[in-house]
Amino acid sequence: MFKEERKREGEMKKVYLVPARGAHPNDLWYPWVKSTLEQAGYVMNVPHMPNPDSPQKAAWLSALESGLPEVDEDTYFIGHSVGCQAILRFLDGLPPGNRCGGVVLYQSAS
């Protein structure tokens, strides 16, 4: 997936996987993705989102805003279902000119 990316000296690529409604960090395919990307040299994080069985837009956005360090071009996101919406809202709120390295959206919920 991100295997072609290489660490620049002194910099670590960070990946945040935001889970689906009702999902937790050790559910579904998340542990496999986490393990695979860590083996490739990425710092991988699957955050616990507030009230995953009944996600609230404001609570999830707040969790991302308070839980993520500075986003830069070495920061990547993977969203699953409702996690896709949370990531896009989070990125939309970043200051102008602030960019992430990339985003993968899987089974985006409408």
N, C-alpha and C positions, 0 to 999 in steps of 0.2 A: 504494500500500500504506500508507505512513505519510505520504502527501502532505498530509493534513489537519493534521498536527501542525506547529506553528510554534515556532521558536526563541524562547525568552524572552530578554530582554536579558541578555547576558553568560553565557548557558548554551547548551551544545551538546547536542543529542540524539545519543546514541551507540547504534549497532547492532552486535551481535556475531552473526555467522552461524557456527554450529558445524556442520561438514560431516559427511557420511555416512561410513560405513566405506569405506576405500579411496580416499576423495576428498581432494583437495588444494585450496588456496585458489583456484587458477586453473582448476579443473575445472567441468564441467557449466554450470549457469546462474548460478553464484556471481559471475563477473565482471559479468554484466548487472545483477544485483541491487545489487552494490557501486556500480557506475557510476550507476545510477538513483537510489539513495539519496543518494549524494554530490552529485549534481546538485540534489537537493531540499534540500540543506543539512545532511545528517547526517554525522557522523563514523562511517565504516563500517570494520569489522575482520572479516576471516575468518582466524582463527588457524590455524597449523599445529598439528595435534594429534599427540601421540606415537603412533608405530607405527599409522598409520591402516589398514593392511591387516589388523591383528589387534588391534582396540582392547581395552584393558583398563580396566575401570571405574575403578579407583583411579588409574591414570595420567592418564586424561582428566579426572577430577575435580580432581586435583592441578594439572594444567595450567591449568584454568579458575581455580582458587583463587589460583594464583600469578601468572597472566597478566592478570587483569582488575583494573582499578582499582575504586574503591568503586562499588557498585551503588546507584543511586538512581532516582527516578521519571523521569529523563531517559535511562535505560538500557533498551534493548530487545534482545530475543533472537530469532533465527530458528534453528530446529533442523531438520536434515535427517536423517531415518532415525535412526541411532544417536546423532546429535547431539542429538536430542530428549531422549533419556534422560539424556544428560550435563547438559543444561541443567536439567532438572527436579531431578536430584540436587543440582546446584550450588545452585539456588534454595532447595531444602529445607534446605540447611545454612546459609543466611544467618541472622544474628541476628534475633530476634523484632522485628517492626515495620519491618524493612528491606524496602523494596518496589522492584520494577522497574516500568518504564512499561508493559511488555506483552511477550507471548511469542507467536510464530507457530511452530507445529509442522507440518512437512510430511513426509508419508510416514513417520510414526513407526513404528519397528521394535518388535516385541513381544519 
